[in-house]
Amino acid sequence: MKEKKREESDTKYQAKRRTFELKRFDYSSFMHDLHGGRKDQEVLSQLTKYADAQAKAFLSTARKVEEMIPQLEALSLEVQVADKEFQLQRTEREEKRRALEKSTKAY
C-alpha cells in the first residue's frame, strides 16, 4: 500500500516537474528572444519597412510637386501682381483721404 502511494506521489511529482521545466524553458526562450534575439529583429524589421515606405512616399510627393513648379510659379506671379495692385489702390485711397482731411470746405 505504501509502495503504491509512493509510486503515485512520484508520478505526480514527475508530471509537475516536467510541466515546470517546460514552462521554464518557454519563459527562458521568450526572454532570450525579447532581449537581443528574434523580437529585436522583428521590431527592427518593422521600423525599417516603415521608414522605407515613408521615404518612398516623400519621394513620390516630391516628384509630383516638381512637376507642378511652373504652375506654382505662375500662381506666385499672379499673387504678386494682385498684391501690387492692392497696394496701389490702398495708397490712392490714403492720398484721397488725406486730401479730404486737408480740404477746408465745410459740409
Buried (B, 14 or more C-beta within 10 A) or exposed (E): EEEEEEEEEEEEEEEEEEEEEEEEEEEEEEEEBEEEEEBEEEEEEEEEEEEEEEEEEEEEEEEEEEEEEEEEEEEEEEEEEEEEEEEEEEEEEEEEEEEEEEEEEEE
